[in-house]
């Protein structure tokens, strides 16, 4: 019952209380160069872990929000079904598709109880959606159930730095939508996914921070060489030196033998 109440509250927030719908529809289009670069990086990081093209693959985007990841995947040549519990999110995703000339199917549904049969897709993808859910492990099991080949996850990581910032009250443990931000550990994800029949696991962490939406001052970084320096600083600090302790995780689980799936 509590989980259903939480889901209803989340859906209501994204249906009626999103402060900047145009930002949600457009991002990263029209944003600063660095913000756009970081959104591209997050997507490419998890795709690179997969190590193969998604061209022609059937992909489910769970917790699709306003369609940014569905657009990315469609531009990679995937056949995309984008699902969210919020009708408001789906409406914005529909506007995005029309505005930017991309094609994906939109479905309203619950990530913890996916309305699809077993092995309906080649892959299931989620970006910053699991941490909203009452039972994210159940959602991962559902992704594993409907995905024949693999699942791709990019979410907040269970990082000591984040805990320190929350403990110091620099960051809040809750988002504006009211949900507690659940953070993920690669070892725990790997254990779960191996139990679900995945035998090829890869993950990567990195350190990054941006506003939602980013502050207007980010546009001061657009001009070269300032943008080039900012991008290099992110790579040196956020990926190379401090990445292993980073606050974001990209995670991919694949099956080497198709058709084998553990009971969920």
N, C-alpha and C positions, 0 to 999 in steps of 0.2 A: 504493500500500500504506500509506504514512504517513497519507494522508487517511482511509482506512478505519479505521485504528487510532485516530485522533483522534476520529472519529465514534462509534466503539464506546465510547471512554472518556467522551465527553460523555453518551451515552445511559445508560451505567452510573451516572454521577453523578446524573443527574436521575431515574433509576429508584430509586436506593437511598440516596443521600447528602444529599438536600435536608434542611436542618436544621429548617425550619418549614413542613411541608406545608399546614397550615391557613392560614398567611399567603398562600401561593401560590394556594390555592383561593379565598380570600375577597377578596384585594386588588382594588380599593381599599375594598370594603365593610368597615366597622368600624374603619377607620384614621382618623388625625387629619384634620381638615378641610383643612389645607394639603397633606398628602400626596395626599388624594383630589382636591383641586383641580389639583395638578400632573399627576396621571395623566390627568385629563380634558383638561387643556391640551395634553398631548402628542398625544393622539388627535385632538382638535379642530383642532390646528394643521395636521396633514397633511390632514384632511378639508376644511378651509377652503381649502387650496391647490388641491384638486380643484375646488372651486367649484360643486358640484352634489350633489344628494341621491343617496344609495346605495339609496334605497327600491326594492325589487324587483330589485336587481342581484345577480348571482351572484358571490360574492367568495371567493377562496381566501386563507386565512391561513396563510402558510408559517412554520414554526418557532413554532407557536402557544403553546408552553409550557402553562401551566395554564388557558388559556382566557380571560384578561382581555380581549384584543382581540377575540376571537370574540364575547364577550358584548356589547362595545361595538357592534360591527358589526350583530349581530342586533337590538339595540335601535334601530339606525338603520333597520331594515326590510330589511336585506340578507338574502339566502339564503346562508348561510355554510357552507363546508367548512373545517375546521380540521385542519391536518396537523402532525405532529411525529415526530421519529425515536425519541423516548422514550415507551415504554409507560407509564411512571410519570406523565409529563406528561399524556398522554391520559386516564389514569384520574382524575387530579385535575380535568381539564377536564370530564369526565363528571359528577363530583360537583358542580362549579360549576353546570353547566347544570340539574341537578335541583334544587339548592339555591335558585337564583335564578330559576327558571322561564323559562329561555331555551332556544332550540332551534338546534342546529347539528350538522352531521355531522362525525364524527371519523374521521380516516384516519391510519394509520401510514405514514411514508414519509420519503425522503431529499430535503432541499431542493435538493440539487445534481443530483438525478435524479428529477424529479417524476413520479409515477405517473399522469399525466393526459395526454390527447391535446391537440393544438394547439387554441388558442382555446376551451378548455373553460369559461372563466370570463369575466365582463366585466372584473373587476379582480383583481389579486393584491396582497396586503398583507403587510408584515412589520414587526415592531416589536422591536428589540433582539434579533434572531435572526441576522442576517447576520454580526455581529461574532464569533460563535462558530465560524464555518465555516472549513474549510481553504481553500476556493476560493469566496469570496463572489461574485466576478464570474460564476462559472458558475451560481450560484443565481439571480442577477439575470437572466441569459440564460434560465434555465428559467422564471422568473416571466413574462418577456416572451413566451416561447413559448406559455404556456397562457392568457395574458390578452389578450382581444380588444381592450379599450378602453385599459387603462392599468395602471400599477403604482404603489403607494404605499409609501414607505419612511420609517421613522423610526429613526435609529441614532446612535451616537456620531460626532461630527464630528472631523476631523483638526485639532485646535485647538492653537495655540502654548502656551496656558495649560496644557493638559493635558500637553504635552511637558515644560514647565517643572516641573510638579508631579511627574511621573514621574522626571525627572532629579534632582530634589531629594529623591526617595524619600518624598514625601508620599503619593503614589499608587503602586500597583503596576501593572505593565503586563499582569498576568495576573489572571483571576478565580478564585474559589474552585473552580470546576469544572475549572480547569487550562488553559483556553484563553487564548491571547494575544488581547487586545482589539484587533480591527482597527477603524480609524477611517476615516471616509469624507470625501471631498472633492467638493463640488458640481460643480466643473468636470469632474472625471474621470467622475463619474456621468452628467453630461449628455452627454459625448462617447460613452460606451458606449451610452446609451439612444438617441441619434440614429442610431448605427450599427445599432441594433435596430429602426429604423423609427418611433420616436416623434418627433413634431415639435412638441409642446407641452410644454415643460419649465418647472417652477417649483420653487423651493426657499426655505427659510428656516432661519436658525440662531438659537439662543437659548442662554442660559447658565443651567444649573440643576444642583443637587447635592442628592441625598437618599440615605439609607441604604436597604439592602435586607435586612431591613425597616428602616424609619426608627426612630430612637431614641425611647424612651418620652417624652422631653422635648418632642417635637413636639406632644403633646397639650396642653401648656401654652399653645399658640398658638390653641387652638380657640375661646376666648371672644372675642366682639366687645368692643372694637374691635381687639384684638391680631391676630386673624385678618385683618381688613380691612387693617391696616397691613402685615402680612406679604405678603399678596397684592399690594398696591400696590408694595411694595419689589421683589418679583420682577419685576413689569411694568416698573418704572422702570429697574432695574439689569440684570436678566437678559434683557429683551426690547428695551427702547428704547435704552439707552446702550451696553451691552456685547454685545447680541445678535449683531452681525456677527462677533464673535470667539468666539461661544459654543461649548460643547462638545457640543451636540446639533444634529442636522440633520433637518429634515422635507423630503422630496423627492417630487415627483410627476411622472411622465412619462405623456403621453397621446398617442393617435393621432387625428388629425383625420379621416383617411380609414380607416374600418374595413375590415378584411380585408387591409390591406397590412402585411406583417411581414418584416423582414430575416431572412435565414437566421442561425441562432444557432450 
